[in-house]
Amino acid sequence: MVYNCRQKFDIISKDIELPAECRSKNCVEEGFLRCSYEFTSDENEKMTVEYTLIIANDKYAPYGIRAVMRDSNLRIIDQSCVYRKFSTISECACKMQMLAEELVLPSVLEYIL
């Protein structure tokens, strides 16, 4: 059950210099686009679900979403990722906002996308 839901959407842009050993075919960058919502669990604990844009090395659909659920002590309770699902950042941002509005948990992310 979900109570006291607050949604946040903010865009943070930052250049990230990756170490040379990270520059490989499977390297994934993340962290500059984030969407999150908060809710109170049945045990009356504040929980946060955060979606983050991730970028993989793919020519046609490089963008994906990582979902992380944290408790009030910022411990990770659940997490999930979907890679190479979107062609544009705006498409991915719209999907992240929809996921937050619909209160989608990380455990079902891969089934929805």
ROSE-4610 file (N, C-alpha, C; in Angstrom, 1 decimal, always signed):
// ROSE-4610
residu = [M/M/M/V/V/V/Y/Y/Y/N/N/N/C/C/C/R/R/R/Q/Q/Q/K/K/K/F/F/F/D/D/D/I/I/I/I/I/I/S/S/S/K/K/K/D/D/D/I/I/I/E/E/E/L/L/L/P/P/P/A/A/A/E/E/E/C/C/C/R/R/R/S/S/S/K/K/K/N/N/N/C/C/C/V/V/V/E/E/E/E/E/E/G/G/G/F/F/F/L/L/L/R/R/R/C/C/C/S/S/S/Y/Y/Y/E/E/E/F/F/F/T/T/T/S/S/S/D/D/D/E/E/E/N/N/N/E/E/E/K/K/K/M/M/M/T/T/T/V/V/V/E/E/E/Y/Y/Y/T/T/T/L/L/L/I/I/I/I/I/I/A/A/A/N/N/N/D/D/D/K/K/K/Y/Y/Y/A/A/A/P/P/P/Y/Y/Y/G/G/G/I/I/I/R/R/R/A/A/A/V/V/V/M/M/M/R/R/R/D/D/D/S/S/S/N/N/N/L/L/L/R/R/R/I/I/I/I/I/I/D/D/D/Q/Q/Q/S/S/S/C/C/C/V/V/V/Y/Y/Y/R/R/R/K/K/K/F/F/F/S/S/S/T/T/T/I/I/I/S/S/S/E/E/E/C/C/C/A/A/A/C/C/C/K/K/K/M/M/M/Q/Q/Q/M/M/M/L/L/L/A/A/A/E/E/E/E/E/E/L/L/L/V/V/V/L/L/L/P/P/P/S/S/S/V/V/V/L/L/L/E/E/E/Y/Y/Y/I/I/I/L/L/L]
num = [1/1/1/2/2/2/3/3/3/4/4/4/5/5/5/6/6/6/7/7/7/8/8/8/9/9/9/10/10/10/11/11/11/12/12/12/13/13/13/14/14/14/15/15/15/16/16/16/17/17/17/18/18/18/19/19/19/20/20/20/21/21/21/22/22/22/23/23/23/24/24/24/25/25/25/26/26/26/27/27/27/28/28/28/29/29/29/30/30/30/31/31/31/32/32/32/33/33/33/34/34/34/35/35/35/36/36/36/37/37/37/38/38/38/39/39/39/40/40/40/41/41/41/42/42/42/43/43/43/44/44/44/45/45/45/46/46/46/47/47/47/48/48/48/49/49/49/50/50/50/51/51/51/52/52/52/53/53/53/54/54/54/55/55/55/56/56/56/57/57/57/58/58/58/59/59/59/60/60/60/61/61/61/62/62/62/63/63/63/64/64/64/65/65/65/66/66/66/67/67/67/68/68/68/69/69/69/70/70/70/71/71/71/72/72/72/73/73/73/74/74/74/75/75/75/76/76/76/77/77/77/78/78/78/79/79/79/80/80/80/81/81/81/82/82/82/83/83/83/84/84/84/85/85/85/86/86/86/87/87/87/88/88/88/89/89/89/90/90/90/91/91/91/92/92/92/93/93/93/94/94/94/95/95/95/96/96/96/97/97/97/98/98/98/99/99/99/100/100/100/101/101/101/102/102/102/103/103/103/104/104/104/105/105/105/106/106/106/107/107/107/108/108/108/109/109/109/110/110/110/111/111/111/112/112/112/113/113/113]
x = [+0.8/+0.0/+0.9/+0.5/+1.3/+0.6/+1.3/+0.8/+1.7/+1.2/+2.1/+3.1/+2.6/+3.5/+3.9/+5.3/+5.8/+6.7/+6.5/+7.3/+8.3/+9.5/+10.5/+11.0/+11.3/+12.0/+13.0/+14.2/+15.2/+16.3/+16.9/+17.9/+19.2/+20.2/+21.5/+22.5/+23.2/+24.1/+25.5/+26.4/+27.8/+28.6/+29.8/+30.8/+31.5/+31.6/+32.3/+33.5/+34.6/+35.8/+36.0/+35.9/+36.0/+37.5/+37.9/+39.3/+39.5/+40.7/+41.0/+40.6/+40.7/+40.3/+38.8/+38.0/+36.6/+36.1/+36.9/+36.5/+36.4/+35.4/+35.2/+33.9/+33.6/+32.3/+31.1/+31.3/+30.2/+30.1/+30.9/+30.9/+29.6/+29.0/+27.8/+28.0/+27.5/+27.6/+26.2/+26.2/+24.9/+25.0/+23.8/+23.8/+23.4/+23.2/+22.9/+21.4/+20.5/+19.1/+18.4/+17.6/+17.1/+15.6/+14.8/+13.4/+13.1/+12.4/+12.2/+10.9/+10.4/+9.2/+9.4/+8.7/+8.8/+7.4/+7.4/+6.2/+6.4/+5.4/+5.5/+5.0/+5.8/+5.4/+4.4/+3.9/+2.9/+3.5/+4.8/+5.5/+5.8/+5.2/+5.4/+6.8/+7.5/+8.9/+8.9/+9.6/+9.8/+10.7/+10.2/+10.9/+11.1/+12.1/+12.4/+12.7/+12.0/+12.3/+12.9/+14.1/+14.8/+15.1/+14.8/+15.1/+16.2/+17.2/+18.4/+18.6/+18.9/+19.2/+20.6/+20.7/+22.0/+22.3/+23.6/+24.0/+24.9/+24.6/+25.4/+26.0/+27.0/+27.7/+26.9/+25.8/+25.0/+24.7/+24.7/+24.5/+23.1/+22.1/+20.7/+19.9/+20.1/+19.3/+20.2/+21.0/+22.0/+21.4/+20.2/+19.7/+18.8/+19.0/+18.2/+17.9/+17.3/+16.9/+17.3/+17.9/+18.2/+17.2/+16.6/+15.7/+16.2/+16.2/+16.7/+15.7/+15.4/+14.5/+15.4/+15.3/+16.1/+15.1/+15.6/+14.8/+15.2/+14.7/+15.0/+16.4/+17.2/+18.6/+19.5/+18.8/+19.5/+20.1/+19.7/+20.1/+19.3/+20.0/+19.3/+18.5/+17.2/+16.2/+16.0/+15.9/+15.7/+16.3/+16.7/+17.2/+17.0/+17.0/+16.8/+17.3/+17.7/+18.2/+17.6/+17.3/+17.0/+18.0/+18.7/+19.7/+19.2/+19.7/+19.5/+18.0/+17.2/+15.7/+15.3/+16.0/+15.5/+16.6/+16.1/+16.9/+17.3/+16.4/+16.7/+16.6/+17.2/+17.1/+15.7/+15.1/+13.7/+12.7/+12.9/+12.0/+12.3/+13.5/+13.8/+13.3/+13.5/+13.0/+11.5/+10.7/+9.3/+8.9/+9.6/+9.3/+9.6/+10.7/+11.0/+10.0/+9.5/+8.4/+7.1/+6.8/+5.6/+5.8/+6.9/+7.2/+7.0/+7.5/+7.3/+5.8/+5.1/+3.7/+2.9/+3.2/+2.5/+3.0/+4.0/+4.6/+5.1/+5.9/+6.4/+7.6/+7.6/+8.7/+9.8/+11.1/+12.2/+12.0/+11.3/+11.1/+10.3/+9.5/+8.7/+9.2/+10.2/+10.7/+11.0/+11.7/+12.0/+10.8/+9.7/+8.5/+7.7/+7.8/+7.1/+7.8/+9.1/+9.9/+10.4]
y = [-1.2/+0.0/+1.2/+2.3/+3.5/+4.7/+5.4/+6.6/+7.8/+9.0/+10.2/+10.2/+10.0/+9.9/+11.3/+11.5/+12.8/+12.4/+13.1/+12.8/+14.0/+13.6/+14.6/+14.3/+15.3/+15.1/+16.2/+15.8/+16.8/+16.3/+17.2/+16.9/+17.5/+16.7/+17.1/+16.7/+17.7/+17.5/+17.7/+16.7/+16.8/+15.9/+16.5/+15.7/+14.7/+13.5/+12.5/+11.9/+12.0/+11.4/+10.0/+9.0/+7.6/+7.2/+6.3/+5.8/+5.0/+4.9/+4.3/+2.8/+2.1/+0.7/+0.5/+1.5/+1.4/+1.6/+2.0/+2.3/+0.9/+0.2/-1.1/-1.1/-2.2/-2.3/-2.4/-2.9/-3.1/-2.0/-0.9/+0.1/+0.9/+1.1/+1.8/+3.1/+4.2/+5.5/+5.7/+6.4/+6.7/+7.9/+8.5/+9.5/+10.9/+11.2/+12.6/+12.9/+11.9/+12.1/+11.2/+11.8/+11.1/+11.4/+10.5/+10.7/+9.8/+10.3/+9.5/+9.8/+8.9/+9.2/+8.6/+9.1/+8.6/+8.1/+7.1/+6.6/+6.0/+5.8/+5.2/+3.8/+2.9/+1.4/+1.1/-0.1/-0.6/-0.6/-0.7/-0.7/+0.8/+1.8/+3.2/+3.7/+3.1/+3.5/+4.3/+5.4/+6.2/+5.4/+5.2/+4.5/+5.4/+5.3/+6.1/+5.1/+5.4/+4.6/+5.7/+5.4/+6.3/+5.6/+6.3/+5.8/+6.7/+6.1/+6.8/+6.4/+7.3/+7.0/+6.4/+5.3/+4.7/+4.6/+4.8/+4.8/+3.7/+2.8/+1.7/+2.1/+1.3/+1.5/+0.8/+1.5/+0.9/+2.0/+1.8/+2.8/+3.2/+2.3/+2.5/+2.8/+2.1/+2.3/+2.2/+3.3/+3.3/+3.5/+4.0/+4.4/+3.3/+3.3/+2.3/+3.0/+2.2/+2.8/+1.8/+2.4/+1.6/+2.1/+1.2/+1.5/+1.0/+1.8/+1.5/+1.9/+1.0/+1.3/+1.3/+2.4/+2.6/+2.8/+2.4/+2.6/+4.0/+4.3/+5.6/+5.8/+4.7/+4.7/+4.6/+4.8/+4.8/+3.4/+2.4/+1.0/+0.6/-0.1/-0.5/-1.8/-1.7/-2.8/-3.7/-3.0/-3.7/-2.9/-3.5/-2.8/-3.6/-2.9/-3.6/-2.7/-3.2/-2.5/-3.0/-2.1/-2.5/-1.7/-2.4/-1.8/-1.7/-0.7/-0.6/-0.7/+0.1/+0.1/+1.4/+2.5/+3.8/+4.4/+5.1/+5.7/+7.1/+7.8/+9.2/+9.4/+10.5/+10.8/+11.2/+12.0/+12.4/+11.3/+10.3/+9.1/+8.4/+8.2/+7.6/+8.5/+9.8/+10.7/+10.6/+10.5/+10.4/+9.1/+8.0/+6.7/+6.7/+7.3/+7.4/+8.2/+9.2/+10.0/+9.2/+8.5/+7.6/+6.5/+5.9/+4.9/+5.5/+6.7/+7.4/+7.7/+8.2/+8.5/+7.3/+6.2/+4.9/+4.1/+4.6/+4.0/+2.6/+2.4/+1.1/+0.8/-0.4/-0.8/-1.5/-1.5/-2.1/-3.5/-4.3/-5.7/-6.0/-5.1/-5.3/-4.5/-3.8/-2.9/-3.7/-4.8/-5.5/-6.1/-6.4/-6.9/-5.8/-4.6/-3.5/-2.9/-2.9/-2.4/-3.6]
z = [+0.0/+0.0/+0.0/-0.7/-0.9/-0.3/+0.5/+1.2/+1.0/+1.1/+1.1/-0.1/-1.3/-2.4/-2.9/-3.0/-3.5/-4.7/-5.8/-7.0/-7.2/-7.6/-8.0/-9.3/-10.1/-11.4/-11.6/-11.7/-11.9/-12.9/-13.6/-14.6/-14.2/-14.1/-13.7/-14.8/-15.3/-16.4/-15.9/-16.2/-15.8/-16.8/-17.1/-17.9/-17.0/-17.5/-16.6/-17.4/-16.9/-17.5/-16.9/-17.8/-17.4/-17.5/-16.6/-16.7/-18.0/-18.4/-19.7/-19.7/-18.5/-18.4/-18.5/-18.4/-18.4/-19.8/-20.7/-22.1/-22.9/-22.7/-23.4/-24.1/-24.7/-25.4/-24.5/-23.3/-22.4/-21.3/-21.4/-20.4/-20.4/-19.2/-19.1/-18.2/-18.7/-18.0/-17.4/-16.2/-15.6/-14.7/-14.4/-13.4/-13.7/-15.0/-15.3/-15.5/-15.5/-15.6/-14.5/-13.7/-12.6/-12.3/-12.0/-11.6/-10.4/-9.4/-8.2/-7.6/-6.7/-5.9/-4.6/-3.6/-2.2/-1.8/-0.9/-0.4/+1.0/+1.8/+3.1/+3.0/+3.5/+3.4/+4.5/+4.4/+5.4/+6.8/+6.9/+8.2/+8.7/+8.0/+8.3/+8.1/+7.1/+6.8/+5.5/+5.5/+4.2/+3.3/+2.1/+1.0/-0.2/-1.0/-2.2/-3.3/-4.4/-5.7/-6.6/-7.2/-8.1/-9.4/-10.5/-11.8/-12.3/-12.9/-13.4/-14.9/-15.7/-17.1/-17.2/-18.0/-18.2/-19.7/-20.0/-21.4/-21.7/-22.7/-23.1/-24.5/-24.9/-26.1/-27.2/-27.7/-28.8/-29.8/-31.0/-32.0/-32.2/-32.1/-32.4/-31.1/-30.0/-28.8/-27.6/-27.4/-26.3/-24.9/-24.7/-23.4/-22.7/-21.4/-20.6/-19.3/-18.4/-17.1/-16.0/-14.9/-13.7/-12.6/-11.9/-10.8/-9.5/-8.5/-7.2/-6.1/-5.2/-4.1/-2.8/-2.0/-0.8/+0.4/+1.5/+2.8/+3.3/+4.5/+5.1/+5.6/+5.7/+6.0/+4.8/+3.6/+2.3/+1.9/+2.6/+2.2/+0.9/+0.0/-1.2/-0.8/-1.1/-0.8/-2.1/-3.2/-4.5/-5.6/-6.7/-7.8/-9.1/-10.2/-11.5/-12.6/-13.7/-14.9/-16.2/-17.1/-18.5/-19.4/-20.2/-21.1/-22.5/-23.3/-24.7/-25.1/-24.5/-24.8/-25.6/-25.5/-26.1/-27.0/-28.0/-29.0/-28.7/-27.9/-27.6/-26.1/-25.6/-24.2/-23.8/-24.7/-24.3/-24.2/-25.1/-25.0/-23.6/-23.2/-21.9/-20.8/-20.8/-19.8/-19.6/-20.7/-20.7/-20.0/-20.3/-19.7/-18.2/-17.8/-16.4/-15.7/-16.2/-15.6/-15.5/-16.5/-16.5/-15.4/-15.3/-14.3/-12.9/-12.6/-11.3/-11.0/-12.1/-11.9/-11.6/-12.2/-12.0/-10.8/-10.1/-8.9/-9.1/-10.2/-10.6/-9.8/-9.2/-8.3/-9.2/-8.7/-9.5/-9.9/-9.0/-9.3/-10.5/-11.0/-12.2/-13.4/-13.3/-14.4/-15.7/-15.6/-16.8/-17.5/-16.8/-17.4/-18.1/-17.6/-18.2/-19.4/-19.4/-20.5/-21.4]
